[in-house]
């Protein structure tokens, strides 16, 4: 979660003021915000949150209480433009009213988020993923065919290297799967690659055994997309991908999961199961 704190102090000949803003990003599209202002003309606290509704637009709802009264503020930020709609609820600071004015929109926000906004975005993401899958279907099939041919070429050498590691009790890749981050987070894929999510991953056990050197080590460099490795392919274009590896070394069992561009070095004590 990303956090941002901004402090500001203004001093003039006839006035002064200080303000602080704290923003916490809960995800790439939503955030919470707390702000306070104190000075010769203002004394208020502001609490609220916002959500990114498109690449260029963000909506925000804020609850403000101060010497000028109790407000709701609705904001629309689009590009460099800002639209603010303040609604004065009361000029008097009544504790019961102030509490209700805060709890009602807060409860409404969480209810809308849970039962309307979140299901809508999940459905939209699912629809986009399906559309992308249909568009790239031919491309993925072609890439898979090329990866299978490459693995067939690597098979004999990979088997010899694996057998050599078996003899020395060295690094043996027992299972390696590369593909959709979402698919790999579901444990079934790690056990069975031939289920309904098989189209989003590819078994890369052979090419990784091929890459094990004579010293019983394997290194994948940082910043290199793993779908470009011989015997790999991109089974889900446009989606975040990860590589999951199970291996043995010295008779011990290890496992590791890394992101697409993250470096990987095996064996590592931190991978021990």
C-alpha positions in Angstrom: 0.0 0.0 0.0 1.4 3.4 -1.0 1.3 6.3 1.5 1.8 10.0 0.9 2.1 12.8 3.5 2.2 16.4 2.6 2.8 19.3 5.0 2.4 23.0 4.1 3.0 26.2 6.1 1.9 29.7 4.9 2.9 32.9 6.7 1.8 36.3 5.5 1.7 39.9 6.9 -1.8 39.6 8.2 -2.5 35.9 8.2 -1.0 32.5 8.7 -2.0 28.9 8.0 -0.8 25.3 8.2 -2.1 22.2 6.6 -1.4 18.5 6.4 -2.6 15.9 4.0 -2.2 12.1 4.4 -3.2 9.8 1.5 -3.2 6.0 1.6 -3.6 4.0 -1.5 -5.4 0.8 -0.8 -5.1 -0.4 -4.4 -4.2 1.1 -7.8 -7.7 2.6 -8.1 -8.8 3.5 -4.6 -7.4 5.6 -1.8 -8.3 7.2 1.6 -7.5 10.7 2.7 -7.2 12.7 5.9 -6.5 16.4 5.9 -6.3 19.1 8.5 -6.1 22.9 8.2 -5.3 25.4 10.9 -4.8 29.1 10.7 -6.2 32.6 11.2 -9.1 31.9 8.9 -9.6 28.2 9.1 -9.8 25.3 11.5 -11.1 22.1 10.0 -10.6 18.3 9.6 -11.4 16.5 6.4 -11.8 12.7 6.0 -12.8 10.8 2.9 -11.8 8.6 0.0 -11.8 8.4 -3.7 -11.7 5.9 -6.6 -10.2 6.1 -10.1 -13.1 5.5 -12.5 -11.1 5.8 -15.7 -7.5 6.5 -16.9 -8.1 10.2 -16.5 -10.9 10.6 -14.0 -11.1 10.2 -10.2 -14.1 10.8 -8.0 -13.8 11.6 -4.3 -16.2 12.1 -1.4 -15.0 14.0 1.7 -16.5 14.8 5.1 -15.4 18.1 6.5 -16.0 19.5 10.0 -14.7 22.9 11.2 -15.5 26.3 12.4 -17.5 27.0 9.3 -19.8 24.0 9.9 -20.2 20.5 8.7 -19.9 19.7 5.0 -20.0 16.9 2.4 -17.8 17.5 -0.6 -18.0 15.7 -3.9 -15.1 16.1 -6.2 -14.4 15.1 -9.8 -10.8 15.2 -11.0 -10.3 14.8 -14.8 -6.9 15.6 -16.3 -5.9 18.9 -14.8 -9.4 20.0 -14.1 -11.3 19.8 -10.8 -15.0 20.1 -10.0 -16.0 20.5 -6.4 -19.6 20.4 -5.1 -19.8 21.4 -1.4 -23.0 20.6 0.5 -23.5 22.5 3.8 -25.2 20.2 6.3 -25.1 22.4 9.3 -23.4 25.6 10.5 -23.6 24.4 14.1 -21.2 21.9 15.6 -23.6 19.3 17.1 -21.9 16.0 18.1 -24.8 13.8 17.3 -25.4 15.4 13.9 -21.7 15.4 13.1 -21.4 11.6 14.0 -24.4 10.8 11.8 -23.2 12.9 8.9 -19.9 10.9 9.0 -21.4 7.4 9.5 -24.2 7.6 6.9 -22.0 8.2 3.8 -19.3 5.9 5.1 -21.7 3.0 5.5 -23.3 3.8 2.2 -19.8 3.8 0.5 -18.9 0.4 1.9 -22.2 -1.1 1.0 -22.0 0.3 -2.6 -18.4 -0.9 -2.9 -19.2 -4.4 -1.8 -22.5 -5.0 -3.6 -22.3 -2.7 -6.6 -18.9 -1.3 -7.5 -16.7 -4.4 -6.8 -18.9 -6.9 -8.6 -19.2 -4.5 -11.5 -15.4 -4.1 -11.8 -14.8 -7.9 -11.4 -17.3 -8.6 -14.1 -15.7 -6.0 -16.4 -12.2 -7.4 -15.8 -13.5 -10.9 -16.5 -15.1 -9.7 -19.7 -12.0 -7.9 -20.8 -9.9 -11.0 -20.1 -12.2 -13.2 -22.1 -12.1 -10.7 -25.0 -8.3 -10.6 -24.9 -8.2 -14.4 -24.7 -10.3 -14.7 -27.8 -8.3 -12.1 -29.7 -4.9 -13.7 -28.9 -6.1 -17.4 -29.2 -4.4 -18.0 -32.6 -1.2 -16.2 -31.4 -1.1 -18.3 -28.2 -1.7 -21.6 -30.1 1.2 -20.8 -32.4 3.5 -19.8 -29.5 2.6 -23.0 -27.7 3.4 -25.1 -30.7 6.8 -23.4 -31.1 7.5 -24.0 -27.4 6.6 -27.7 -27.6 9.0 -28.1 -30.6 11.7 -26.3 -28.7 11.2 -28.6 -25.6 11.4 -31.6 -27.8 14.8 -30.4 -29.0 15.9 -29.8 -25.4 14.5 -33.1 -24.1 17.5 -35.3 -24.6 20.1 -32.9 -23.2 17.8 -32.0 -20.3 17.4 -35.6 -19.4 21.1 -36.2 -19.4 21.7 -33.2 -17.2 18.9 -34.3 -14.9 20.3 -37.8 -14.6 23.8 -36.3 -13.8 22.2 -34.3 -11.0 20.4 -37.3 -9.7 23.7 -39.2 -9.5 25.3 -36.3 -7.5 22.2 -35.5 -5.5 22.3 -32.0 -7.0 19.7 -29.6 -8.4 16.7 -31.5 -9.9 13.7 -29.5 -11.2 10.7 -31.7 -10.4 8.0 -29.2 -11.4 8.0 -25.9 -13.2 5.0 -23.9 -14.3 4.9 -20.5 -16.0 1.9 -18.4 -16.7 -1.0 -16.4 -15.4 -0.4 -15.0 -11.9 -4.1 -15.6 -11.0 -4.0 -19.2 -12.2 -0.8 -20.0 -10.3 -2.3 -18.6 -7.0 -4.9 -21.3 -7.2 -3.3 -24.4 -5.7 -4.9 -26.8 -8.2 -2.8 -25.5 -11.0 0.4 -26.3 -9.1 -0.7 -29.9 -8.7 -2.5 -30.5 -12.0 -1.7 -28.5 -15.1 -4.4 -30.2 -17.2 -7.4 -28.6 -15.5 -9.7 -25.8 -16.8 -6.9 -23.3 -16.2 -4.3 -25.1 -18.3 -4.7 -22.7 -21.1 -3.3 -19.9 -18.9 0.0 -21.8 -18.0 2.7 -23.9 -19.6 4.8 -26.6 -18.1 8.5 -25.6 -18.3 10.2 -28.4 -16.4 12.2 -29.5 -19.4 13.8 -26.1 -20.3 14.7 -25.4 -16.7 16.4 -28.8 -16.3 18.2 -27.9 -19.5 19.5 -24.6 -18.0 21.0 -26.3 -14.9 24.8 -26.0 -15.2 27.4 -28.7 -14.4 27.9 -27.1 -10.9 24.2 -27.8 -10.1 23.0 -24.2 -10.3 20.5 -22.3 -12.3 20.3 -18.6 -12.7 17.7 -16.4 -14.5 18.6 -12.8 -14.8 16.6 -9.8 -13.7 14.7 -7.7 -16.3 14.5 -10.6 -18.8 10.9 -11.6 -19.7 10.8 -15.4 -19.1 8.5 -16.1 -22.1 11.6 -15.4 -24.2 13.5 -18.4 -22.8 13.8 -21.3 -25.2 11.0 -23.8 -24.5 8.8 -21.1 -22.8 6.0 -19.0 -24.4 3.4 -16.4 -23.3 0.2 -18.4 -22.6 -1.8 -15.3 -21.5 -0.7 -12.1 -23.4 -1.4 -8.9 -21.5 -1.8 -10.5 -18.0 0.8 -10.5 -15.2 2.8 -13.7 -15.1 4.8 -15.7 -12.6 7.1 -18.8 -12.6 6.6 -21.5 -10.0 9.3 -24.1 -9.4 9.6 -27.1 -7.3 13.0 -28.7 -7.0 15.2 -31.0 -4.9 18.8 -30.4 -3.8 20.8 -32.6 -1.5 17.8 -34.7 -0.9 15.8 -31.7 0.4 12.6 -30.3 -1.1 12.4 -26.6 -2.2 9.9 -24.4 -3.9 9.8 -20.8 -5.2 7.5 -18.4 -7.0 8.9 -15.3 -8.8 7.5 -12.6 -11.0 8.1 -12.4 -14.7 11.0 -10.0 -14.7 12.5 -11.0 -11.3 15.8 -12.7 -11.1 15.9 -16.4 -9.9 18.9 -18.3 -8.5 18.7 -21.9 -7.4 19.4 -23.5 -5.0 18.6 -21.1 -2.2 18.2 -21.9 1.5 15.2 -19.5 1.6 13.3 -21.8 -0.8 13.4 -24.8 1.5 9.9 -26.2 2.3 
